[in-house]
Amino acid sequence: MPDRVWRDEEVREALAAWDFGRVSRLVRRRGSLRQEDLAHLTGLSQAYLSMLESGARTLTHIDKIVQFLSGLGAPAELVPLPLPRQSADRGRHISSDYQLALGQRTPAWESPLDIAKRLNATTSTNVDPATVSVLEQGVVDLVDRYEAEGPHRLAPEAVDLRNFVQGRLDGHQPPRQRAALFRVAAQASALLGYMAVNAGRESVAEAYCKEAEGLAKEITDLELLMWIHGTRSLNAYYAGRYDHAVQWAEAGLAIAPENPQAIRLQSNGRARALGKLGDRSGAIHAIAVAEELSARHSAPAGLTSCISFEPYGSARTLANAATVHVALADAPRVLAYAEQIDELVEQSDSAWSQALVRLDVATALLTGPEADVEQAMALGRQVLEAGGGPPIRSVIQRAGDLFAGATAWQKVPAVREYEEALRTWQSAPQAKELAKSGRMARPTV
């Protein structure tokens, strides 16, 4: 392309405005070229260029923009994009048919070096496989540390990871590495969505989940999509929108109802929300389906991390079954499920699981004609005295629910003692913020 074309003020203005249809028209006119000539230079079809110049089409995909500008030989200083280096002899990059059309007697074959350069540009990457592996391990590390450190401490690290991956995605990678980066980015956003649920940030949780869903769809990661729907169900559940919680869980199940991820969607999603809605038969059936899936897929017996991308272990399914029967006011079933997993819960490092199971048992003890108020309040105080792990919404909400269930016995000393302990426990800064969010029962001041 003659230098005068790029010195032309109108061409420069069109480039600055990213008006590529106008750029195409002006370059053709200033360079005395046909649309067919530009098609050969840029690799875009003549029909596409015609629509581009007429305004019927626009260039928005970054790869197409780079292809268009590098094909025209646009100077790097006029374009805020990393364009491939231009060859000193542009004729080498024009097809032999086009060279013949320009009047050359014989086709000019590309040199082996030219071919090697093109291959290198196509397969080059701004992130090597070892870095991708480290990023994948970063996701595993966040999952492994989550229950010990909680969302408030780990969220900044997850944000850093997500942003670093985004920086790599803005570059160039072969398809396999790009897919791996998409998966890490989707997992990081999904983890942040789950953390936001535990931190009581409902709108932020939904935004992260929506981002994670979009990324997971790009790589057709069905299991991750199901996991994300489970987190959306969890978000709706703790916001008190139980019908929405059921809908999110069922949307996830529709993806692959027999997949191991369906265990979580049935027990943590459908069953608990249906229990809150008073649908006893539906809730019990969902638990039964989850238990059947656990047996069929040989789910791990131990207490898997609550934030793990792996399928739910059987202990977590049973813990959710206990919670379901708390909502159904079926104390004997709550105690039966809790007894089945008692040893696993006590041996685990999960302070949250220990707290939640104890609070479920304590709440169950308040139901029925022979309520054991003293024992219920003693279990509640055990949780508060142990701290319950890093502050999260579920533990604080359930501790408040226990107090709400004991209001009929406000004159009992054990209830007043629990009320005082709960007030002190919820006064810590992070716990106080969570206690103020929706549907949290709190003691009177």
C-alpha positions as CSV (number, residue, x, y, z in Angstrom):
1,M,0.0,0.0,0.0
2,P,1.5,3.4,-1.0
3,D,2.6,5.4,2.0
4,R,0.5,8.3,0.9
5,V,-2.6,6.3,1.8
6,W,-1.7,6.1,5.5
7,R,-0.7,9.8,5.5
8,D,-4.1,10.8,4.3
9,E,-6.0,12.7,7.0
10,E,-9.4,11.1,6.2
11,V,-7.9,7.6,6.4
12,R,-6.3,8.4,9.8
13,E,-9.6,9.7,11.1
14,A,-11.5,6.6,10.0
15,L,-8.9,4.4,11.7
16,A,-9.1,6.4,14.9
17,A,-12.9,6.0,14.9
18,W,-12.6,2.3,14.1
19,D,-14.9,2.9,11.1
20,F,-13.6,0.0,9.1
21,G,-16.2,0.4,6.3
22,R,-14.9,3.9,5.7
23,V,-11.3,2.7,6.0
24,S,-12.0,0.1,3.3
25,R,-13.5,2.7,0.9
26,L,-10.8,5.3,1.4
27,V,-7.9,2.8,1.1
28,R,-9.4,1.5,-2.2
29,R,-9.8,5.0,-3.6
30,R,-6.4,6.3,-2.4
31,G,-4.6,3.2,-3.5
32,S,-6.5,2.8,-6.8
33,L,-7.6,-0.8,-5.8
34,R,-10.7,-2.8,-6.5
35,Q,-12.8,-4.6,-3.8
36,E,-11.5,-7.8,-5.3
37,D,-7.9,-6.6,-4.6
38,L,-8.8,-5.8,-1.0
39,A,-10.4,-9.3,-0.7
40,H,-7.1,-10.9,-1.7
41,L,-5.1,-8.7,0.7
42,T,-7.3,-9.1,3.8
43,G,-8.7,-12.6,3.3
44,L,-12.2,-11.2,3.7
45,S,-14.7,-12.0,0.9
46,Q,-15.6,-9.4,-1.6
47,A,-19.3,-9.7,-0.6
48,Y,-18.3,-9.1,3.1
49,L,-16.2,-6.0,2.1
50,S,-19.1,-4.7,0.0
51,M,-21.5,-5.0,3.0
52,L,-18.8,-3.5,5.3
53,E,-18.4,-0.4,3.1
54,S,-22.2,0.0,2.8
55,G,-22.7,-0.1,6.5
56,A,-24.7,-3.4,6.4
57,R,-22.0,-5.2,8.3
58,T,-19.5,-4.1,11.0
59,L,-16.2,-5.6,12.2
60,T,-16.4,-6.3,15.9
61,H,-14.4,-9.5,16.4
62,I,-10.8,-8.7,17.4
63,D,-9.3,-11.4,15.2
64,K,-11.2,-10.2,12.1
65,I,-10.1,-6.6,12.8
66,V,-6.4,-7.7,13.1
67,Q,-6.8,-9.8,9.9
68,F,-8.3,-6.8,8.1
69,L,-5.7,-4.2,9.2
70,S,-2.7,-6.4,8.9
71,G,-3.8,-7.5,5.4
72,L,-3.9,-3.8,4.4
73,G,-0.5,-3.2,6.0
74,A,-1.8,-0.5,8.4
75,P,1.2,1.1,10.2
76,A,1.4,-0.1,13.9
77,E,1.5,3.5,15.2
78,L,-2.0,4.2,13.7
79,V,-3.6,1.1,15.3
80,P,-3.9,0.4,19.0
81,L,-3.6,-3.4,18.4
82,P,-0.7,-5.8,18.3
83,L,-0.6,-6.5,14.6
84,P,1.7,-9.1,13.1
85,R,5.0,-7.6,11.7
86,Q,4.6,-6.6,8.1
87,S,6.9,-8.2,5.5
88,A,9.2,-5.9,3.5
89,D,7.9,-7.6,0.4
90,R,4.1,-7.6,0.6
91,G,4.0,-9.5,-2.7
92,R,5.1,-12.6,-0.8
93,H,1.9,-12.7,1.1
94,I,-0.4,-12.3,-1.8
95,S,-1.8,-15.4,-3.5
96,S,-0.2,-16.6,-6.7
97,D,-3.5,-16.1,-8.6
98,Y,-3.6,-12.5,-7.5
99,Q,0.0,-11.9,-8.4
100,L,-0.7,-13.2,-11.9
101,A,-3.8,-10.9,-12.0
102,L,-1.4,-8.0,-11.3
103,G,0.6,-8.9,-14.3
104,Q,3.5,-11.0,-13.0
105,R,4.7,-13.7,-15.4
106,T,5.2,-16.5,-12.8
107,P,3.8,-17.1,-9.3
108,A,6.0,-16.2,-6.4
109,W,6.1,-19.1,-4.0
110,E,6.4,-18.4,-0.3
111,S,9.7,-19.3,1.2
112,P,10.0,-21.9,3.9
113,L,10.8,-19.1,6.3
114,D,7.6,-17.3,5.4
115,I,5.6,-20.4,6.0
116,A,7.4,-21.0,9.3
117,K,6.6,-17.5,10.4
118,R,2.9,-17.9,9.6
119,L,2.8,-21.2,11.5
120,N,4.5,-19.6,14.5
121,A,2.0,-16.7,14.5
122,T,-0.9,-19.1,14.3
123,T,0.2,-21.3,17.1
124,S,2.0,-18.7,19.3
125,T,0.7,-18.1,22.8
126,N,1.1,-15.6,25.6
127,V,0.8,-18.3,28.2
128,D,2.7,-21.6,28.3
129,P,1.2,-24.9,29.4
130,A,3.1,-24.8,32.7
131,T,1.4,-21.5,33.6
132,V,-2.0,-22.9,32.8
133,S,-1.2,-25.8,35.1
134,V,-0.2,-23.4,37.9
135,L,-3.5,-21.5,37.4
136,E,-5.5,-24.7,37.5
137,Q,-3.7,-25.6,40.8
138,G,-4.6,-22.1,42.1
139,V,-8.3,-23.1,41.7
140,V,-7.7,-26.3,43.6
141,D,-5.9,-24.4,46.4
142,L,-8.8,-22.0,46.8
143,V,-11.2,-24.9,47.2
144,D,-8.9,-26.7,49.7
145,R,-8.5,-23.6,51.9
146,Y,-12.0,-22.3,51.7
147,E,-13.6,-23.9,54.8
148,A,-10.6,-22.9,57.0
149,E,-10.3,-19.3,55.8
150,G,-13.7,-18.3,54.5
151,P,-15.0,-16.0,51.8
152,H,-13.8,-12.7,53.3
153,R,-10.2,-13.8,53.3
154,L,-10.1,-15.7,50.1
155,A,-12.3,-13.6,47.8
156,P,-9.4,-11.1,47.1
157,E,-7.2,-14.0,46.0
158,A,-9.9,-15.4,43.8
159,V,-10.4,-11.9,42.2
160,D,-6.6,-11.7,41.5
161,L,-6.7,-15.1,39.9
162,R,-9.7,-14.2,37.8
163,N,-8.1,-11.0,36.6
164,F,-4.8,-12.6,35.8
165,V,-6.6,-15.2,33.7
166,Q,-8.5,-12.4,31.9
167,G,-5.2,-10.7,31.0
168,R,-4.1,-14.0,29.3
169,L,-7.4,-14.4,27.5
170,D,-6.9,-11.0,26.0
171,G,-3.9,-12.4,24.2
172,H,-3.5,-15.3,21.7
173,Q,-3.4,-19.0,22.4
174,P,-3.9,-22.3,20.5
175,P,-7.5,-23.7,20.9
176,R,-6.6,-26.3,23.5
177,Q,-4.8,-23.8,25.8
178,R,-7.5,-21.2,25.3
179,A,-10.2,-23.8,26.3
180,A,-8.1,-24.5,29.5
181,L,-7.9,-20.8,30.3
182,F,-11.7,-20.4,29.7
183,R,-12.3,-23.3,32.2
184,V,-10.0,-21.7,34.9
185,A,-11.8,-18.3,34.3
186,A,-15.2,-20.0,34.6
187,Q,-14.2,-21.8,37.8
188,A,-12.8,-18.7,39.4
189,S,-16.0,-16.7,38.6
190,A,-18.0,-19.6,39.9
191,L,-16.0,-19.8,43.2
192,L,-16.5,-16.0,43.6
193,G,-20.2,-16.5,43.1
194,Y,-20.3,-19.1,45.8
195,M,-18.2,-16.9,48.1
196,A,-20.6,-14.0,47.5
197,V,-23.5,-16.2,48.6
198,N,-21.8,-17.1,51.8
199,A,-21.0,-13.4,52.4
200,G,-24.6,-12.3,51.9
201,R,-23.9,-10.5,48.6
202,E,-26.9,-11.7,46.5
203,S,-26.6,-9.4,43.5
204,V,-22.8,-9.9,43.3
205,A,-23.3,-13.7,43.5
206,E,-25.7,-13.7,40.6
207,A,-23.4,-11.5,38.5
208,Y,-20.5,-13.8,39.1
209,C,-22.6,-16.9,38.4
210,K,-23.9,-15.3,35.1
211,E,-20.3,-14.6,34.1
212,A,-19.2,-18.2,35.0
213,E,-22.2,-19.6,33.0
214,G,-21.3,-17.6,29.9
215,L,-17.7,-18.9,30.0
216,A,-18.7,-22.5,30.7
217,K,-21.1,-22.5,27.8
218,E,-18.2,-21.4,25.5
219,I,-16.4,-24.6,26.3
220,T,-19.5,-26.8,26.8
221,D,-18.6,-27.7,30.3
222,L,-21.9,-29.3,31.3
223,E,-20.8,-30.3,34.8
224,L,-19.6,-26.8,35.7
225,L,-22.9,-25.4,34.3
226,M,-24.8,-27.7,36.7
227,W,-22.6,-26.6,39.6
228,I,-23.3,-23.0,38.8
229,H,-27.1,-23.6,38.7
230,G,-26.7,-25.2,42.1
231,T,-25.0,-22.1,43.5
232,R,-27.8,-19.9,42.0
233,S,-30.3,-22.2,43.8
234,L,-28.3,-21.7,47.0
235,N,-28.3,-17.9,46.6
236,A,-32.1,-17.9,46.2
237,Y,-32.6,-20.3,49.1
238,Y,-30.7,-18.0,51.6
239,A,-32.6,-15.0,50.2
240,G,-35.8,-16.8,51.1
241,R,-36.9,-17.1,47.5
242,Y,-37.6,-20.8,47.8
243,D,-39.6,-21.2,44.6
244,H,-36.7,-19.6,42.7
245,A,-34.3,-22.0,44.4
246,V,-36.3,-24.9,43.1
247,Q,-36.4,-23.5,39.6
248,W,-32.6,-23.0,39.5
249,A,-32.1,-26.5,40.7
250,E,-34.5,-28.0,38.1
251,A,-32.9,-25.9,35.4
252,G,-29.5,-27.5,36.3
253,L,-31.0,-31.0,36.4
254,A,-32.5,-30.5,32.9
255,I,-28.9,-30.3,31.6
256,A,-28.0,-33.9,32.6
257,P,-30.4,-35.4,35.3
258,E,-28.2,-38.6,35.7
259,N,-24.9,-36.8,36.1
260,P,-23.2,-37.0,39.5
261,Q,-23.6,-33.2,39.8
262,A,-27.4,-33.9,40.1
263,I,-26.8,-35.2,43.6
264,R,-26.1,-31.6,44.9
265,L,-29.0,-30.2,42.8
266,Q,-31.4,-32.7,44.3
267,S,-30.3,-32.5,48.0
268,N,-29.0,-29.0,48.4
269,G,-31.2,-27.4,45.8
270,R,-34.6,-29.0,45.3
271,A,-35.1,-30.9,48.6
272,R,-34.2,-28.1,51.0
273,A,-36.3,-25.5,49.2
274,L,-39.2,-27.8,48.8
275,G,-39.0,-28.5,52.5
276,K,-39.2,-24.8,53.2
277,L,-42.2,-24.6,50.9
278,G,-44.0,-27.3,52.9
279,D,-43.9,-29.8,50.0
280,R,-43.2,-32.9,52.1
281,S,-43.5,-35.6,49.4
282,G,-41.5,-33.6,46.9
283,A,-38.7,-32.9,49.4
284,I,-38.5,-36.5,50.5
285,H,-38.5,-37.8,46.9
286,A,-35.6,-35.4,46.0
287,I,-33.6,-36.8,48.9
288,A,-34.3,-40.3,47.8
289,V,-33.2,-39.5,44.3
290,A,-30.0,-37.9,45.6
291,E,-29.2,-41.0,47.7
292,E,-29.9,-43.3,44.8
293,L,-27.6,-41.3,42.6
294,S,-24.9,-41.3,45.3
295,A,-25.1,-45.1,45.4
296,R,-25.0,-45.5,41.7
297,H,-22.0,-43.1,41.2
298,S,-20.1,-44.4,44.3
299,A,-20.0,-40.9,45.9
300,P,-17.3,-40.5,48.5
301,A,-18.4,-41.3,52.0
302,G,-16.4,-38.5,53.6
303,L,-17.4,-34.9,54.1
304,T,-16.4,-33.2,50.8
305,S,-15.7,-29.5,50.8
306,C,-18.8,-27.4,50.5
307,I,-17.3,-25.4,47.6
308,S,-15.8,-28.4,45.8
309,F,-16.5,-28.9,42.1
310,E,-16.5,-32.6,42.7
311,P,-19.9,-34.4,43.1
312,Y,-21.4,-34.3,46.6
313,G,-20.2,-36.9,49.0
314,S,-22.9,-39.0,50.8
315,A,-22.2,-37.3,54.1
316,R,-23.2,-34.0,52.7
317,T,-26.3,-35.4,51.1
318,L,-27.3,-36.8,54.5
319,A,-26.6,-33.5,56.2
320,N,-28.9,-31.8,53.7
321,A,-31.5,-34.5,54.4
322,A,-31.4,-33.5,58.1
323,T,-31.9,-29.8,57.2
324,V,-34.9,-30.8,55.0
325,H,-36.5,-32.5,58.0
326,V,-35.9,-29.5,60.2
327,A,-38.1,-27.6,57.9
328,L,-40.7,-30.4,57.9
329,A,-40.6,-30.4,61.8
330,D,-39.7,-34.1,61.8
331,A,-37.4,-34.3,64.8
332,P,-36.8,-38.1,64.8
333,R,-35.7,-38.0,61.1
334,V,-33.4,-35.1,61.8
335,L,-31.7,-36.9,64.7
336,A,-31.5,-40.2,62.7
337,Y,-29.7,-38.5,59.8
338,A,-27.4,-36.5,62.1
339,E,-26.5,-39.8,63.9
340,Q,-25.5,-41.4,60.6
341,I,-22.9,-38.7,59.9
342,D,-21.9,-37.7,63.4
343,E,-18.6,-39.5,63.4
344,L,-17.6,-38.1,60.0
345,V,-18.6,-34.6,60.9
346,E,-16.7,-34.7,64.2
347,Q,-13.6,-36.0,62.5
348,S,-13.6,-33.5,59.7
349,D,-11.8,-30.1,59.7
350,S,-15.1,-28.4,58.7
351,A,-16.1,-26.1,61.5
352,W,-19.1,-25.0,59.4
353,S,-20.4,-28.6,58.9
354,Q,-20.1,-29.2,62.7
355,A,-21.9,-26.0,63.5
356,L,-24.7,-26.6,60.9
357,V,-25.4,-30.1,62.0
358,R,-25.5,-29.2,65.7
359,L,-27.8,-26.2,65.0
360,D,-30.1,-28.5,63.0
361,V,-30.2,-31.0,65.8
362,A,-30.8,-28.2,68.4
363,T,-33.7,-26.7,66.3
364,A,-35.2,-30.2,65.9
365,L,-35.1,-30.7,69.7
366,L,-37.5,-27.7,70.0
367,T,-40.2,-29.4,68.0
368,G,-42.8,-31.9,69.1
369,P,-44.7,-32.3,72.4
370,E,-41.6,-33.2,74.4
371,A,-39.3,-30.3,73.4
372,D,-35.9,-30.5,75.1
373,V,-35.2,-26.8,75.5
374,E,-32.2,-27.1,77.8
375,Q,-30.4,-29.5,75.5
376,A,-31.2,-27.4,72.4
377,M,-29.8,-24.3,74.0
378,A,-26.7,-26.2,75.2
379,L,-26.0,-27.3,71.7
380,G,-26.5,-23.8,70.4
381,R,-24.1,-22.4,72.9
382,Q,-21.5,-25.0,72.0
383,V,-21.6,-23.7,68.4
384,L,-21.3,-20.1,69.5
385,E,-18.5,-20.8,71.9
386,A,-16.6,-22.8,69.2
387,G,-17.0,-19.9,66.9
388,G,-18.6,-21.8,64.0
389,G,-15.6,-21.1,61.7
390,P,-15.1,-18.0,59.6
391,P,-18.4,-16.0,59.5
392,I,-20.7,-17.2,56.7
393,R,-24.4,-16.6,56.0
394,S,-25.6,-20.1,56.5
395,V,-24.2,-20.6,60.0
396,I,-25.3,-17.1,61.2
397,Q,-28.8,-17.6,59.7
398,R,-29.3,-21.0,61.3
399,A,-28.1,-19.7,64.7
400,G,-30.7,-17.0,64.4
401,D,-33.3,-19.5,63.4
402,L,-32.6,-21.5,66.6
403,F,-33.2,-18.4,68.7
404,A,-36.4,-17.7,66.8
405,G,-37.7,-21.2,67.4
406,A,-37.1,-20.7,71.2
407,T,-39.2,-17.6,71.6
408,A,-42.0,-19.6,73.2
409,W,-39.6,-20.3,76.1
410,Q,-38.1,-16.9,76.6
411,K,-38.5,-17.1,80.4
412,V,-36.3,-20.2,80.5
413,P,-32.8,-19.3,81.8
414,A,-31.1,-21.4,79.1
415,V,-32.9,-19.4,76.4
416,R,-31.9,-16.1,77.9
417,E,-28.3,-17.3,78.1
418,Y,-28.3,-18.4,74.5
419,E,-29.8,-15.0,73.5
420,E,-27.0,-13.2,75.3
421,A,-24.4,-15.4,73.7
422,L,-25.9,-14.9,70.3
423,R,-25.9,-11.1,70.7
424,T,-22.2,-11.1,71.6
425,W,-21.4,-13.6,68.8
426,Q,-23.2,-11.5,66.1
427,S,-21.6,-8.3,67.3
428,A,-18.2,-9.1,65.6
429,P,-17.8,-6.9,62.5
430,Q,-18.2,-9.5,59.7
431,A,-20.9,-11.5,61.6
432,K,-22.8,-8.2,62.3
433,E,-22.9,-7.3,58.6
434,L,-24.2,-10.8,57.7
435,A,-26.7,-10.7,60.5
436,K,-28.2,-7.5,59.0
437,S,-28.8,-9.2,55.7
438,G,-32.2,-10.6,54.9
439,R,-34.0,-13.3,56.8
440,M,-31.6,-13.3,59.8
441,A,-33.2,-13.7,63.2
442,R,-31.5,-11.6,65.8
443,P,-31.9,-11.2,69.6
444,T,-33.5,-8.1,70.9
445,V,-31.1,-5.3,72.0
